[in-house]
Amino acid sequence: MSYVSYIHKPSSVRHAVVCQFVDSVSCNVIIAKTNCVEIYEYSDENNLQLITFTNIFGRIVGLKAFRPALSSTDHIIIATDSFHYFTIFWDSENQTIANGMKIQDCSVRSLRESQSGPLLLVDPFQRVVCLHIYQGLLTIIPIINSKKRRLNSTDGFLHDNFNVRIKELDVVDICMLHTPSVPTLAVLYRDSKSVVHLSTYTINVRECEIDEDNLYCHDIEEGKLIAHSNGGVFVFGEMYVYYISKELKASKSLLSYPISAFTGVLVSDPLEDLFSIKYDPNHFFVTDESGLIYHFYSEFSQDGLKMDLEKLGESSIATCMVSLPHNKVFLGSHYGDSAVLQLDNPGLANQGLNIQTLQVFPNIAPISDFIVEHESSGSSIITCSGAYKDGSLRVLKNTVPIQDVGIIEMDSIKEVFSVSFHADYDNYIIISFPSETRVLHVSSEGEFSICDELSCDSSTLSVGIVDEGNQILQVTASGLRLFDGMKLMSWSPEANITSGNMYKNLVCVALTGGTLIFLRMLEEIARFQCNAEISCLDFLDDSTCFIGLWSSSILVLRIGQENIQQLCQFELKDVPRSLACFSFSNQVNDFLYVTTNDGQFLQYCFGKKGLPDAVCKVIRIGNTPVSLKSLILNGKKTLVSIAETQQFIHMESNKLVFSPFPSKEIVSITRFCHPNINTSLVYCTGSNLIMASLGVIQGLTIQTIPVEGFPRRICSSDKHYFVLCMQLEDAIGNQEQSLKSSLRVFDKLTLEEICHFVFDQNEMVESIIYLETSSNVVVGTGYNYPDQDTPDSGRLLMFTIDKDNLDLVTTYKVQGSVNTLRSYNGLIIAGINATVSVFVVREGSFHVEGCLRTPTYTIDLCVDDNDIVVGDLMKSISVINYSESQLSELARDFKPIWVSSVEKLERHKYFVCDADGNAFILLRDVHSPQIADRKRLRRLDQYFLGEFVNKTRVAALRNPLEGSFVHPKLISVTVDGAIMLVGDAHDYADILLQLQDNVRRALPSTGGLSHEVWRKCHSEVAEDLPSKLIDGNLLEGIVDMPLSIKEDIVQGKNGGLPLNISVNELVNLSESLARLHS
């Protein structure tokens, strides 16, 4: 039973629009990422801030804004790859996205899809929406522009669509012209001889037809159309810019490369203009396929037309661009990071125009390959991301970045504390050892000295500031010590202190024998005798204290003026080892957090009487005793858990996130902020006291490693990353560009390139593996000449690295391109064009051990014990056995599947992805009594992933704990920058499937799209099988759903089945699923 969820959501931005979506005084940017719509609000101070987002059960292929009649805000029309469209708007009453017109089907299955892809257009005068999906067909959607018609419409904003025919089949681009009299389309197309022409049509909405207009132009370059406000149109070709109108036709050679995106220049600030966003008709920002950004300027006069192009600077290669106030633009990219850019005042020549990056939206698309590294501080994913000039390695890690600043060698440290006393920074570090305490004073200049007054011959249990900041209170194993900077006072009990804590001036200490003593500074006010030894304690406020007992229970005590009252006692399954009454930065109320002897993390919320209710979260974070420490780091409230694995616990999007600490030997940690040392914290290991600076505390961090060219394949050894890179020596669009490939080696610690090897001209690197047995790297290549469709020659090359030098050991010429490599038991398995070959390295050279032809073209390989699973370009997969230097086919799938990746899921079970975004699980039934059944791979499951998967590997970010609902199996990466976890639900499949069905029924769908229909296999060879996919993205999103929807899910409303769990248990289940990859 497959469970699929995002480790990293798609980050490629292909569509964006600026509008007034939330209200009439806001400036919003709507961004589409694969199947997600994100709503941002613009402000001068913060640029773009995310307001909300919504997931679409379909792939977004078009996104535009339009203004309905009598509406003060814009609506958004969205087109999907399933040939549907719908509209959304902002519900100001509920402050959320609402459905306008629900899904409308505009599919015509008998027609061929347009080669230019779906095009969605909105008339500048808000009269019609045009959708071009099929060759020779336009779908026209009239916008209701009168109050009377709006009231009579079922949607209230759009009329029913109608289809019209056009004679142009090979459309390059379409735009709507600025013609007030009638909606007009300009169509740029290629004829049967590949000559490019421009034609125009007027739309007759009343008669539901179109008419040819007399504006046309022949034999021009193909490119993009930009409409001018005077009714003409600019054609940005490959080198020339054309202007075409009924009165004037002009052209000028301005371009070096074709443009990829454009936007008008705003002339009015939407924050001040309540009704519209206005553009300067003569100024545009354009960006080309090399990533250069220009300001395009046009000027009309009696002498004709003047056009000019000014280079502004360089950024990522854009797929979309929208203008923001004050010469800012949002640039969305598929190949690199998206960003908000500040462009200097356009139109001013010779002013040294440049670009400033104000805000970056990381994008790891497209991902061509990846590896997973497991370290003591957690797992990380290293991806080959980007393309062309925007290529890079990206390191994704769920950890908090920490940079060590200084190290002091000290053995046997037990605890460390810090306080800020008579200073605006932390100026005392208290270091506790098993039988003594040493205290360091830090001056404002950052100089360290021993503070003898606070140092003592007893271990310190707690330290704090009391008396309104005028004194330091130190709780030691032998007593209390009070220091005002000059004078030291002390208090000693009759027995050793085992635990202590304080709240303002109130102190509580636990003695051996279970005695609690409450003091106000050094003045004893009350005692309380517990029936067991005390393991931990903490204050909620100055009247409530929680006491953890070794009898596996927690006492709740009320502190009076002279006596202590026991309010309640509740039992645990194991001994509480640490308590923390705490609220995270975005929480209003405190929670009680408890860790136990067996490694569990418990969260209790407080009821109406201020007492803990039943436990609302139970999370296993280890198998040994866990201690907690509450800290404020970089202004963010955080819990730190210390056990066999140390973690920062923080809150993100109403979810608890556990980020591993980079050091595995941490004993204690505390905040330490000092302006002249640049530190955020101090932590200690068994032998060192370490001062460090802290990065941003967040769930997933992305680090960029720049490379020369763009990375295509990657593997690693203990010390190095080996990356295959490609680059075009000439920029995109040049017909004479040549290919340059290289192998680059990066040091794992410094992430810097240490050496590289350059391959032959036109030699394309295809595959790479690292041989652990010999510490060699094997690379497969193919010679890609311009006059060949497929490579007919290539090489196998073996390298070794010695003292940071890359040495070529041997090469072997092959007849084809080495598309994929795998190693198994000292053998090298290679997919070379339409063959699978097995090589062995003997005496420093390659030798062929066996060879077998495959149906068409080998795309991917995986190894299943002694079997080789081959993914074919067109003919699905086949299973090959290697024995005694012979390759023989055991079984195959006879259905045609255009395979993009294949990987072993379990023994004799394979996970296959195709070029249409589908996934198949195939089984080789080795136990069938029929020979024919053993030779035929049986399809167990099929479903739609919605993205093109480039690579799948057997990997997991963390091992599942006992009782986990899902066992991670595989990780897949996609063209759109998504990283997916594929797991197996095993015994919990029925529970999760029923939960998924209840969520489908209870959750309102954006646009009315069906989740069940979307996840069904979209392949023409799909079998009639019930889908067993469990969509983790749906179930993990339960945490963010409104309480009313959570209740409906639990109760099984709208035809579901009751789940027999509480809402709190539902949320815990959802969070436990998310922790599989967070």
N, C-alpha and C positions, 0 to 999 in steps of 0.2 A: 504494500500500500504506500504510494508515493506521497511524500510531504515536501512541498517546494516553497521556499521563502527567500526574500531578499536579504543578503548580507549587506549589500550596498545597492541602493535604488538607482535606476537609470539616471544619468547625469547629462546626457546629450540634449542640447537645446536646439530644436529645429524650427519652432514657431514662437513668435512673441508679438504682442500688440500693446500700444499705450492707449489708455482711454480713461474715462471717468466712470468707474464701475461701482465703487462703494457708495459715493454720494457726489453731488454736483460740484463740490469744492475740492475734491481729491484728485490726485494724479496717480493712476494705478497702472502697473505693468503686469500683464497676464502672460505667463510663460507655460509652454507645453513641453513636457518631457515624456516621450513615449506614450504612456497611458495616464499621466498625472498632469493636472492643471494647478499651477501655483499662482496665488494672488499676492502681489506686492504693492506696498504703498511707498510713494516717493516723497522724500523730504530733503531739503538742502543740507541738513545736518547729518542725517543717517543714510542718505541715498535710498537704497531699496531695503525695506523691512518686510519680511514675510508675515502676511495676515492670516492666511489659511491656505489649505490645499484640498483637492478632492481627486480621488482615483476614478478613472473611467474604465469601464469594462469593454475596452476596445483600444486599438492603436490610433492615436490622433494624427491625421494627415492634413488637417486644415484648421485654422483658428483665426477668426476675424471679429471685430467689434462693429456694432451698428446701433443707431439711436432710433428706437420706435417713436411713433407719434405721441406727443403729450408726455413723454418720459423725460425726467431730468437726469437720468443716468443711462449709461450704455449697457447693452446686452451683448453677450458673446454667443456666436454660432460656431459650432464645432462639427467637423466632418471626421468620420472614422474610416478605417480600412475595410470595414464590412459594408461600405456604401450606404451608411446612414448619416444623418445629421440631426442635431438638436440644439436647443438654445438654453442658456443659463443666465440668471441675473442675481443681483444681491438683494436678499431679504433683510431690509433695514430693521424690521421689528425683532427678528430672531438673530440678527447679526450672523447670517450664514448664507451659503450659496443655495439658491433655489432653482428648480426646473422651470423653464418656460415652455417651449414646444418640445414635447417628448419625441422619441426617435421616429424619424420619417425615412422610409426606405426609397432609395432612388436607384436601385440596382436594375440592370438590364442584362441578364446572364448571357444572352445571345451575342453581345457585342464584345469587342476586344478592348482591353484597358489601354488608356492613353500612355504612350511611351514617355511623356514628360511627367507622369505622375499626376495625382489629383491636384487640381487648382481651385481654390476657393477665393471668390472676389466679392467685394461689396461696392455698390455704386456710390460715388462721392456725395450724391444728393439724397442718399438713403431711400432709394425707390425699389431696388431689386438686389438680390443676392444671386450670384452665378456660381455654379459648380460644374467643373469639367472633369469627368472621370473616364469616359469612353471615347474612342476614336469617332469623330464625326457627330458627337452628341453633346449638347449643353443642357443642364438642368437649371431652370430659372425659378427663383423663389421670390415672389413679390412681397415687399414690406408694406404693411398696412399704414397708410399715412393720413387717415382721417378718424375722428373719434367715433363716428357712426359705424363705420365698417369694423373698427376694432371691437366694439361691443357685440357685434354679430359673429365674430370669429371665435372658433373653439380655442385657439391659442391666445388671441388677443393682440398678436404682434406680426404674424406672418400668414400669408395666404398659402393655399395648397400649391405645390410646385407643378411645373409642366416642362416637358422636354421639347427641344427644337433641334433640327438637324443643321449641320454646317458641312460644307464640302471639303474643308481642310481636315485631313486625317492625321498627318504627322505634325502635331502642334508643338511649337517650341515654348511659347509663352503667351499669356493673355492678360490684358489689363482693361479696366473700366475707364473711359475717358470723361473729362469734365465738360459735359454737354448739358446745359440746363433744360433744353427742350425735350429731350428724349434720352433714355439710357442707351449708351453706345459702347460696344466692345471693340477693342483692337486685337487682332489675332496675328501672331507671328508664326509662320509655318514653313515647312519644307515641302517641295513638290516631289514628284516621282524621280526627278533628276537631281535631287538634293540641293536645288536652288531655293534660297530663302526669300519669302515675300511677306508683305504686310497687307492685311485686308481688314475691313471694319464692318460691323453690323449694328443696326439699331434694333432695339427690343420694343415690340408692341405688346404691352402687358394686357391690354383689353382683349386683343384678338389671340393672345397666346402664340405669337409667332415672331420671327425676326426677319429683317429686310437688309439686303446688302446696301452699304453706304458707298459714297463716291470718294472716300479717302482710302488710298492704297499706295503701295510702293513695291517695286520689283527689284530682284537681284541685290539684296543687301546681306550683311553678315548676321548670323544668328546670335542671340544674346538675350538680354532682359529688357522689358518695356517699363518706362516710367512716364506716367501721364503728367502733362502740364495743365495748369489751371485755365489756359486759353483754348483748350479743346484739342491741342496737338499732343504728340507723343514723342518721347526720346527713345531711341533704340541703342542700347549699349552693346555693341558687337564685340568681336575679338580684338580689333584694333581701332575701329572707327566708332564715333558717336554720331548718330543720325537724328535729325529733327524732322518730323513729318506732320504736316497739317494741310488743310485745304488751300491755305494761302501761301505756304512756304515749305520748301524742302531744302535741307542743308546737311552737310556732313563734315566731320573734321577728325583727323587721326590724333587721338589723345591717349589711347589705352595701350598698355604693354601686355596685360592679361585680362581675360574676361572677368566681369564683376560677379560677385557671389551674393551680395546683399546691398540694400540701400535704404535710406530713410530721408524724409523731408526735414527741414530745419524749423523748429518751433519759433514762432515770432511772438507768441503771447504765453504768459505763464498760466498754466491750468489752475494753479492755486489761487489766482486772482480772477480769472475768467470763469464764470459760473456755468457757462452753457456750451462751450466748444473748445476744441484744440485746433489752433490755426497754424498753418505752415506757410513759410515763405515760398512762393511759387517758383522762384528762380535759384534757389539754393538747395543742394542736396549733399548729404554725406553718403559716399559709396565706398565699398571695400571690394578688393579683387581677390582672385584665387591664390595669390601669393601672401595674403594677409596685410597688404598695404591699404591704408585708409586715406581717402582723398576728399576734398571739398570741390564739388562740381558747381560751376556758376554759369548762368546763361543771362544774356541781356538782349532784349528785342528793341530795335530802333528802325528808323526809316531806311537806314543803310543795310538792314538785314539782321542776322543773328550772330551774336558773339558768344562763343562757348570756351570755357577754360577749365582746367583740372589742376588743383593744387594739392600736392602731397602733404599730408598732415603727420603721418608716422606709421607705425607698424604695430599690429596686435595679432591675436589668434585669427585663423582663417574662419570667417563668419558664415553662418547659415541664415542668420536673421539679424536685423538691426532696427532699433526703434529710438526715436529722438526723445530726449528729456529736456526740461527747462535749463536755461543758462548754458547752452552749448555742451550738454552732456548727452551721451548715448549709452544705451544698453546694447552690448554686442553678444549675441548668443552664438555658440560654436558647437560643432559636432567633433572637431578634430583637436581642440584645445580648451583651455579654461574660458568660460564666459566672464564678462566683466562690465562694470560701469566705468566709462571713460570720460575724462574731461578734455574737450577739444577747445583750443583757443579760438578767439573770435574769427569766424570765417570771413573770407572776402578781403582781408587785409593782406596785400602782397608784401613780400620781403620783410615779414615780421618774425621769421624763425618759428613758424607754427610747429607745435609739438603736441604730444598726447600724454596725459597723466592718468594712470590707473588708480581709481578711487576705491573700487570694491571688486573682489574676485569671487567667483562662484566656481569652485573646483569641478573639473570634468575629467573623468578617467577614460572616456570613450575615444575611439573604439579600442577595445581590449583584444589584442591578438594572441596573447599567451600569458601565463602566470605560473607562479610557484607558491607554495605555502611553507613558511619557516616556523619551526617551533622552538621557542626560547624559554628560559626560566621566567621571564616577565610576561609571557603570553605568546600567542601566535600572531604572525603577521602575514599578509598577502602582498607579494611583489608582482605588479602587473606591467606588461608591455603596452603602454597606452599612447594614444594620439597617432597622428599621421603627418606626413610631409614635414614641414618645419616645426610643427607643434608636438613632435614625438618626445616622450620622456618615460622614465621608469617611475612608477608610483608605489610607495610603501604605505599600505593601509594597516594600521595597528590599533587595537583597542587598549591603549595604555596612555598614561599621563606622561607627557614629555618632561624629563627631569635632567638638568645639567649640573653635575657636581662642580662646586666652586672651590672647596677646600676640604682637606682630610686631616684629622688629628688621630694619631694612633693611640688607642686605649683598649685594653683588654677587659673582658668581663663586665661590660656595661649592661645594666638591668633596665633602667628607665632614663628618659631625658625629658626635661621640661624647660619652658622659657617663660619669662614675664617681662612686661614693660613697666618699669618703676621710675616715676618722675622723669619720664622721657616719652617722646612720640614714636619710639621704635623699641624693639625688643632688646633690652640691654643686659639681661641676665640669662645664662644657660645653666641649668641645674642638672648635673649628671649623677645618677644614682648607681652605685655598685652594690654587691650583696652585703657588704658590711661597712660601707662608708658613702659619703656624698661629697662631691667636689663641685664648686660653683665658679663659673667664669663670668667676669664682668667685661662687657664690651663697651668701649668708649664711642663717642660720636664719630671719631675718626676711624673706627674699626679696629682699634688695638685691644688685645685680650690681656686680662690679668686675673689672678686668683683672688677670689673673695673669701677671705678666711672667716669672716663673721657668719656666713651661711654654710660653710663647709663643716662637716661633722663626721663622727664615727658611727653613723647609722644610715641605713638606706632610706631614701625619700620615697614616699608613696603618693603625695599630691602637693601641688604648689599653687597659690593664687594670690590675688591682690584684694585686700580688705580695707575697712575703714576709709571708704571713699577714695581709694587709691593712695593712701598715705603709708600703708604698711604691707610687708610681704608676710604671708602666713605659710609655713612649711610643715607638712605632716610627715613625720618620720616613724620608723618602727619603734622608737623609744619615747616619742612624745611630740608636742607641738612647739614650734619656735616662731616668734613674732619679731620682725626686724623693721625698724622705721628709718633705716639708713645710717643711724648712729648707734642706737641702743638695741640690744638683743634681749628678749624675754622668752621664757620657756614654761612649759607645763608638761608634767609626766604622769602617766597613769600607773596603776599597780601591776599591769601586765603588758605584754607586747601588743603593739597595734598591728593588725593584719590588713586593714583596709581603711581608707579615709577619703572624704570628699567634702566640698564646701559649696555654699550658695550665698553670695554676698558676704555678710559677716557670720553666717551660721555654718558651723562645722559639725560633722558627724564622723566619729572614729569607731572602728570595730576592734574589740580586744579578743584575745584567745579565750575560748569558753563561751562565746556567743553573746558577749556584753556589748551594748551600744551606748556610747556617751555622746550627748549633744552639748555643744558649747557655742557661746557667742564670743568669738575670738578665743581668749584663754579662760573665759568664765563659764564654768559648767552650769547647765540649766536643767538637765534631766538625764535619766538613764532608762534603758529598756533591756530586758533579758530575753534573748531568743532561745528557742528550744533546740537549736543546732548551730554549728559553726557557721560563720558568715563568709561568703565567697566574694561578694561585691556589693556596692551600694551607689545610689545617685539621688539627687534632688530633682523634683519637678518644679517646686517653688519653695518659698520660705515656710510653708506649712505642710508639705507632703514630701515623704521620702520613701524610696523603694529599696528593699533589702533582699539580696539574693542569698539563699541558704544552701549549704552542702547537702541538705535533705531533699534537694530537687524541688524547691518551692521559692516563691517570692512573697515577701510581706509588704503591705502598704501601710505606712504609719502616718498619723496626723500629729503634727508637732504643736503643742499648746504652749502657754506661757511657762508652766511649771511641770507639765506631765506629757506623756507620750501615749497616744491612743492607737490601738491596732484597728485599722478599718477593714481589712480583708486579707486573706492568704489564698493564693492559687498555685496549683501544682503544675510542674513541668515533667516532661519525660526524661530529662537529664539535668545535671547540675548547671545552674546559670553561672557563667564565668565572667560576664561583663554586662553592665547596664548603661544605657544612655537615654536620658529624656531629651528629645532633640526634635527640631523642625528644620527641614531643608529650606533653601532660600525662597522658594515659591510656595511654601506651605504656610497656612494661617495657624493651624493648631499643632501642638507638640504631639509626638508619638513616643512610645516606650519601645526601645530596641533592646533585645536580649540576645546574647550569644551563649551557646551551651557547650558542654564538655565534648559532645560528639560532633561539633562543627556546624550546628544549625544556627541560622539567623532568623529571629522572630521579631515581628512587628505587631504592636498592640496600639489600638486607638483608644481614646478616652471617651467614656460614656457621659451621660447627662450629669451624674453625680461626681464627675472627675475621677472615676475609678476605671481601670483598664477593662475594656470589653474582651470578648473572646479574641484569640489571636487572629489577626487579619492577613498575615503573611507568614509562611514558613518556607525558608530558602536554605538549602544546604550549600555552604560555601567552603566546606572542607570536611576532614574526618578527624581532626584533632581539636583541642580546645582553642577557642577564638577569643581574642581581646579586642575591645572597641575603644577608639579615641575620637572625640568630636573636636574638629578644628575648623577655623575659618581661614581658608587659603585663597589668596588673590581675590578676596571679597566674596567668596562663595563658600557656603556652609557645606562641610564634607564630613563623612565618617570614614575612618581608616580601620580596616580589619586586619589583625595580625595573627597569622597562623602559619601552616605550611606554605600557603600562598598569601601574599599581602595584596590588598585591593583598596582602591579609593571607591567609596560608595557615594554616589551623588544622584541628583534628580534631573532627568531630561524628559520633556514632553510627558509629564505625569508618570514617568516610569523610573524605577530604581535601576541605575546602571552601575555595574561592577567593573571598574577598570583596573587591570593588574598594575602593581607597582614594579618599576623596572628592576629593582634589586630583590634578590630572592632570600637574602639573609637578614632582613630587617628585624630588629628587636623592639625598637620603639621609635616614635616620630613625634615632632612637635613643630609648631609654627616658629619661624625666626625671620622677621623682616627687618632689614637694616639698609639704610639708604646708600652707604658707602661700600658695602660688601656685595650688594646685588644678590641677596638671598631671599628665599621664600620660606624655607623650612630647614630643619636639622633632623637627621635620622641617624641611628646607630646600628651597626652590625655587631657581630661578636668581638671584633677587634678594632673597629674604627668609629670615630665620630665624624659625620660627613655633613657639611653645609652645602646646600644646593639651591638652584633657582628652579622655579616651577613654571611650566607652560600652561596653556589653556586646558582646564579640566573639561573634557568632553568625551563622548562615547567612542567616536572613531576619528582618529587623526590620519591625515593624508600628507605624506612627505613626497616632494618632487625631486627626482634626480635627473638633471638634464643630460642628454646624450647627443652625440653628433649624428644627425640623421634621425630616423625613427625606429624604435626597437620592434623586432618582429618575433623573436623567439628567445627564451631564457632558460637556463638551468643553473645549478649552484653546487659548490663544494663546501667544505667546512669553513673556508676562509674567503671564497671569492664568488661573485656572480659573473656568469658568462652570458653575454648578450649579443645576439645577432642583430645588426642594424643595417638599414638600407637608406639611401638618399639619392635624390635626383640631382645630378650636377647642374642641370638647367632648371629653371623654375617651371611651375605647372603651366601647361598651355603651349609650351614650345614643342614643335614637332620633332626637333632634333635632340631631345633630351636623352641623356644616357644614364644608366643605372650603376650605382657604386655600392658595394656591400662590404661589410667589415665585421669582425669578431672583436668585441671590446670586453675587457676584464675589469671588474670593479672590486675594490677591497670592501669586505663586509662591514668592517668597523668604521672606516672613514667615509665610505660610499663615494670614493673618488676613483676615477679611471687610472689604472696603473700601466696598462699596455694594450696594444691592439694589433690586429692583423687585417690587411686589406686584400680582398679577393680580386679575381680578374675582372676586366671590364665586361659588363652585361652578365656577370655571374650572380644569380639571385640566391640568397641564403634561404633555405626552406626549413631546416630542422636541426636540432642539437640535443645531445645527451651527454651526461657525465658518467664515466665508468668508475665506480667506486673501487673496484678490484685493482685497477691499474692507475687510478688518479689521472686518467686522460680524458680529453674532451673530443667527441666525434661530431663533425658538422657535415650535413648533407646540403648540396647545392644543385642548381640547374642553370644552364646557359639560356638566357631569355633574349634571343635576337629579335630585332624589330620585324623582320620578314617571316617569322615563324609564329604559328598559332600556339603550339605547345613545345616546350623544350625537348630536344632529342638527345641531349647529352648533359652530363653533370659530373660531380665528383663527391667522393667520400674523403674527408680530411681528418686526420687525428693530430691533436695538439697536446702538448704537455706544458705546464707552467713551472718554471724553476727560478727562484729568486726574483720574482716579479717580472720575469721575461717569458714571453709566449713563443714556444718553439714548435715548428711543424715537424711531426714525426714521420708521417707517411701519407700518401694520397692514393686514390683508386678511382679510375674513370669508369663511369657507368653510362648506360644508354637510356638516358632520361633524367628526369628531375627527382631528387630524393625528397619526396614530400613529407615523409614522417619517419621517425626513428624511435625504436624502443630497445632497451637492453634486458636480457633475461639469462641468468645462469652463465654469464661470460659470453653470451652470444649477442650479436647486434642484428636486430630485425629491421629491415628497411622497406618502405613502400616506394617503389620507383616506377612512376607512370602506371602502367597496367600490370605490374608484377610485384610480388612479395619475395624478397631475397633475404637469406640468412647468411651473415658473415661471422667469421671468427678471426681474431687477431693472433697471429703466430709469428714469432721472430720479428716483431715490429712492423708487420704488413698485414693487409686485409686478404682473406681467402674466402671464396664463396663455398658455403656448405650445402645450400639448397635454394631452389627457385620455383615459383609457381605463378602462373598467369591468373589475374583477376578479371572480372567482367569488362570494366571500362577504364577506370582511373582510380588509383588508391588515394584516399583523402586522409584517413586516420587509421591508427592501429591501437590495440590494447592487448595485454597478455592475460590469459586465464589459465594459470598453472602451465601445463605443457601445450596449451592451445593458443593460437593467435587469432584474434578477432579483427577482421579487415572491414573498414568502412569504405564503400565504393561511392564514386561521384553520383551515379544514377541508380545503381542496383542494390541498394540497401547494404546489408552486412553478410559476411560469410565467416564460418569458423574453420580454421585450418590447423592441422596437427603437425608438429615437427617431431620426427622420430627417426633415429639412425640416418641422419643426413638426408632425409626425404620429407617433402611437404605434401600433404594430401588434404583434400577438402572433406570435412566431416558433416557440415550442415550449412544451410543458407536460408535467408529469407527471400522468397520468390516474388514478393511485392516490390515494385519500384519505389525507392525512397532516395531522394537527393540528400545524401548524408553530409552533415557539417562536422559532427564529432561523434565519437563512440567511446564508451568506457565500461569496464566491468562493474556491475552493481553488486552481485554476489556470484558464487560459483554457478556457472551455466546460465547466468541472468545478466542481460546487457541493457545499458541505457543509451539510446540512440537519439540524436537530434537531427532535424532536417533543415533545409534552406527556407522553409516557410514558417519556422518558429514552432514546429510541433515536436513533441517528445514521444518516443515509443519505448516500451519495455518488452524485450524479446527473451524468450526462454528456450533453451535447448533441452528437450525432454529426453534425457539419456536413459530413462527407465521405461520408456514405452516399448511394448512388445513388437510393434510394427516398425520395420526398417524405414519405411517411408516417413513415419512420424519423427524418427530420430534424426533424419536428414533434413527435416523442415523445421525452421525456427518458428515457434508459436508466439503470437502476440498476446501478452498478458494485459497490457494497459496502453492507452494512448490519450494524449491531452495536448492542449495548446499552451505553450509558454509565452507566446506573444513577442518573442525576440529571437534574433538570429544568434545562435550559440557558436562561438568560435572554438572554444576548448573546454573539455571536461576532464577533471582529474579526481582520483581517489584521495580525498583529504577531508579534514574536519578541523575547525578552529579550537574546539575543546572537547574533551571526552564527556559523554553524557553521564550524569550522576545516577545513582540507583533510583529506580522509579520514574525515570524520564519517559515522557510520552513518545518521544521520537528519537531514533538513533541516526545521527548524521552519517552519510555515506559518501557523497560526492559534492564537488564544487564546480560550477559552470560559470563562464564569463561570456559576455555578449558584446555585440557591436555597439549597442547604445550605452555601454558603461555600467551595466548591471552585473553584480556578482550574486549568484544564486546558490543556495544550499539545497541539496536534494537528500532527503532522509527517508527512513522507513518507520512507519507508525506501529508495526508489529501488532501487539495485543490490544492496543488502544485505538485501532482504526475505526471500529464501529462508533466509539464515543465521539471521536473527532469528526467523523462524517456527519453524525447527527447534529453536532454543534455547528458545523458548517452550513447544514441545511437550515437550521434555525436562524443563523445570521443572515443568510440569503433572504429569508422571509421577513425578517424584522428590519433590515437595513434599507432605507430608501436609496434607490439607485440613481445616480446622476444621469440625467437624460433618459431614464427608463430602460437602460440597457440591462440585459440579463447576464448575470455572472455565470450561470450554468451554460448558457449558449456560448459565451465567450471562451470558456475553458474547454469546450469540446474540440476534438481534433479537426483541423481545417484541411486535412489532406484529402485528395481525391481517392486515395487508396485506403482510407480509414475503414475499419471494420465496425460492425454493429456490436460494440462492447459497452457495457455500463462504465462510465468514468469513475475511477477510484482515486482521483487526485484530491489531496487535501491542500487547499490553498493557504499557506501559512501567512501570507500578507493579509488575508481577510481575518484570520483568527487572531493574529498578533495586534491588529488594529482595534480590538474590542476595548482595550484600555482607554482609548481616546473617545469612545462613543458616549453619547449622553446617557444618563442613568435610566431614562424611560426605555431606551432601546435595549440596554443591558437586561432590564426586567423582562421585556418581551422575549428576549433570547432565552432566558432561564425558564420562562413560563411556556415557551413554544407557541407563541401567538401566530396568527395567520396560517394555521394549518400545520405547524411544527409539533414536536413532541416535548413534553416537560423534561428537563434535564436532571431534576432532583438534586440540584446544588444551589447554593446561595449566590447572590451577585458578587459577594466578596471572593468566593471560591472560583467563580468564573474569571474574575480579574486576575487572580493568582495563576490560574491555568494559562491565561493569555501571556502573562509576564514570563512564566516558566518556558514557554515556547520561544519567546524572544531571546531568552538567555542562552539558547543554543548557539547563537552567533554574535552576541553582543558582549 
